[in-house]
Amino acid sequence: MNVINMPSKNVTLSVDEDLYEKYKKFCKKKGWLISRQFEIMMEEQLKEEKK
């Protein structure tokens, strides 16, 4: 799925604080955006559901 020109939606999530901070540091180290990683995870789960 190409997300470059797709409209985006702001969402609020509740996640474990320690897990979030660790993942935030992990993403920063890799040069990744947390929001894009969340989108990728959702896309992968939807693909799996179709199988």
Distance bins in CASP14 RR format, pairs under 12 A and 6 or more apart:
PFRMAT RR
TARGET T0000
AUTHOR 0000-0000-0000
RMODE 2
METHOD distances of the structure
MODEL  1
1 36 0 0 0 0 0 1 0 0 0 0 0
1 39 0 0 0 0 1 0 0 0 0 0 0
1 40 0 0 0 0 1 0 0 0 0 0 0
1 42 0 0 0 0 1 0 0 0 0 0 0
1 43 1 0 1 0 0 0 0 0 0 0 0
1 44 0 0 0 0 0 1 0 0 0 0 0
1 46 0 0 0 0 1 0 0 0 0 0 0
1 47 0 0 0 0 1 0 0 0 0 0 0
2 39 0 0 0 0 0 1 0 0 0 0 0
2 43 0 0 0 0 0 1 0 0 0 0 0
3 9 0 0 0 0 0 1 0 0 0 0 0
3 33 0 0 0 0 0 1 0 0 0 0 0
3 35 0 0 0 0 0 1 0 0 0 0 0
3 36 1 0 0 1 0 0 0 0 0 0 0
3 38 0 0 0 0 0 1 0 0 0 0 0
3 39 1 0 0 1 0 0 0 0 0 0 0
3 40 0 0 0 0 1 0 0 0 0 0 0
3 42 0 0 0 0 0 1 0 0 0 0 0
3 43 0 0 0 0 1 0 0 0 0 0 0
4 36 0 0 0 0 0 1 0 0 0 0 0
4 39 0 0 0 0 0 1 0 0 0 0 0
6 39 0 0 0 0 1 0 0 0 0 0 0
6 43 0 0 0 0 0 1 0 0 0 0 0
8 33 0 0 0 0 0 1 0 0 0 0 0
8 35 0 0 0 0 1 0 0 0 0 0 0
8 36 0 0 0 0 0 1 0 0 0 0 0
8 38 0 0 0 0 0 1 0 0 0 0 0
8 39 0 0 0 0 1 0 0 0 0 0 0
9 35 0 0 0 0 0 1 0 0 0 0 0
9 38 0 0 0 0 0 1 0 0 0 0 0
9 39 0 0 0 0 0 1 0 0 0 0 0
9 42 0 0 0 0 0 1 0 0 0 0 0
10 35 0 0 0 0 1 0 0 0 0 0 0
11 34 0 0 0 0 0 1 0 0 0 0 0
11 35 0 0 0 0 1 0 0 0 0 0 0
11 38 0 0 0 0 1 0 0 0 0 0 0
11 39 0 0 0 0 0 1 0 0 0 0 0
11 42 0 0 0 0 0 1 0 0 0 0 0
13 19 0 0 0 0 0 1 0 0 0 0 0
13 20 0 0 0 0 1 0 0 0 0 0 0
13 23 0 0 0 0 0 1 0 0 0 0 0
13 34 0 0 0 0 0 1 0 0 0 0 0
13 35 0 0 0 0 0 1 0 0 0 0 0
13 38 0 0 0 0 1 0 0 0 0 0 0
13 42 0 0 0 0 0 1 0 0 0 0 0
14 20 0 0 0 0 1 0 0 0 0 0 0
15 21 0 0 0 0 1 0 0 0 0 0 0
15 22 0 0 0 0 0 1 0 0 0 0 0
15 23 0 0 0 0 1 0 0 0 0 0 0
15 24 0 0 0 0 0 1 0 0 0 0 0
15 34 0 0 0 0 0 1 0 0 0 0 0
15 38 0 0 0 0 0 1 0 0 0 0 0
16 22 0 0 0 0 1 0 0 0 0 0 0
16 23 0 0 0 0 1 0 0 0 0 0 0
17 23 0 0 0 0 0 1 0 0 0 0 0
17 24 0 0 0 0 0 1 0 0 0 0 0
18 24 0 0 0 0 0 1 0 0 0 0 0
18 25 0 0 0 0 0 1 0 0 0 0 0
19 25 0 0 0 0 0 1 0 0 0 0 0
19 26 0 0 0 0 0 1 0 0 0 0 0
19 34 0 0 0 0 0 1 0 0 0 0 0
20 26 0 0 0 0 0 1 0 0 0 0 0
20 27 0 0 0 0 0 1 0 0 0 0 0
20 34 0 0 0 0 1 0 0 0 0 0 0
20 37 0 0 0 0 0 1 0 0 0 0 0
20 38 0 0 0 0 0 1 0 0 0 0 0
21 27 0 0 0 0 0 1 0 0 0 0 0
21 28 0 0 0 0 0 1 0 0 0 0 0
21 34 0 0 0 0 0 1 0 0 0 0 0
22 28 0 0 0 0 0 1 0 0 0 0 0
22 29 0 0 0 0 0 1 0 0 0 0 0
22 34 0 0 0 0 0 1 0 0 0 0 0
23 29 0 0 0 0 0 1 0 0 0 0 0
23 30 0 0 0 0 0 1 0 0 0 0 0
23 32 0 0 0 0 1 0 0 0 0 0 0
23 33 0 0 0 0 0 1 0 0 0 0 0
23 34 1 0 0 1 0 0 0 0 0 0 0
23 35 0 0 0 0 0 1 0 0 0 0 0
23 37 1 0 0 1 0 0 0 0 0 0 0
23 38 0 0 0 0 1 0 0 0 0 0 0
23 41 0 0 0 0 0 1 0 0 0 0 0
24 30 0 0 0 0 0 1 0 0 0 0 0
24 31 0 0 0 0 0 1 0 0 0 0 0
24 32 0 0 0 0 0 1 0 0 0 0 0
24 33 0 0 0 0 0 1 0 0 0 0 0
24 34 1 0 0 1 0 0 0 0 0 0 0
24 35 0 0 0 0 0 1 0 0 0 0 0
24 37 0 0 0 0 0 1 0 0 0 0 0
24 38 0 0 0 0 0 1 0 0 0 0 0
25 31 0 0 0 0 0 1 0 0 0 0 0
25 32 0 0 0 0 0 1 0 0 0 0 0
25 34 0 0 0 0 0 1 0 0 0 0 0
26 32 0 0 0 0 1 0 0 0 0 0 0
26 34 0 0 0 0 1 0 0 0 0 0 0
26 37 0 0 0 0 1 0 0 0 0 0 0
27 33 1 0 0 1 0 0 0 0 0 0 0
27 34 1 0 1 0 0 0 0 0 0 0 0
27 35 0 0 0 0 1 0 0 0 0 0 0
27 36 0 0 0 0 1 0 0 0 0 0 0
27 37 1 0 0 1 0 0 0 0 0 0 0
27 38 0 0 0 0 0 1 0 0 0 0 0
27 40 0 0 0 0 0 1 0 0 0 0 0
28 34 0 0 0 0 1 0 0 0 0 0 0
28 37 0 0 0 0 0 1 0 0 0 0 0
30 36 0 0 0 0 0 1 0 0 0 0 0
30 37 0 0 0 0 1 0 0 0 0 0 0
31 37 0 0 0 0 0 1 0 0 0 0 0
32 38 0 0 0 0 0 1 0 0 0 0 0
32 39 0 0 0 0 0 1 0 0 0 0 0
32 40 0 0 0 0 1 0 0 0 0 0 0
32 41 0 0 0 0 0 1 0 0 0 0 0
33 39 0 0 0 0 1 0 0 0 0 0 0
33 40 0 0 0 0 0 1 0 0 0 0 0
34 40 0 0 0 0 0 1 0 0 0 0 0
34 41 0 0 0 0 0 1 0 0 0 0 0
35 41 0 0 0 0 0 1 0 0 0 0 0
35 42 0 0 0 0 0 1 0 0 0 0 0
36 42 0 0 0 0 0 1 0 0 0 0 0
36 43 0 0 0 0 0 1 0 0 0 0 0
37 43 0 0 0 0 0 1 0 0 0 0 0
37 44 0 0 0 0 0 1 0 0 0 0 0
38 44 0 0 0 0 0 1 0 0 0 0 0
38 45 0 0 0 0 0 1 0 0 0 0 0
39 45 0 0 0 0 0 1 0 0 0 0 0
39 46 0 0 0 0 0 1 0 0 0 0 0
40 46 0 0 0 0 0 1 0 0 0 0 0
40 47 0 0 0 0 0 1 0 0 0 0 0
41 47 0 0 0 0 0 1 0 0 0 0 0
41 48 0 0 0 0 0 1 0 0 0 0 0
42 48 0 0 0 0 0 1 0 0 0 0 0
42 49 0 0 0 0 0 1 0 0 0 0 0
43 49 0 0 0 0 0 1 0 0 0 0 0
43 50 0 0 0 0 0 1 0 0 0 0 0
44 50 0 0 0 0 0 1 0 0 0 0 0
44 51 0 0 0 0 0 1 0 0 0 0 0
45 51 0 0 0 0 0 1 0 0 0 0 0
END
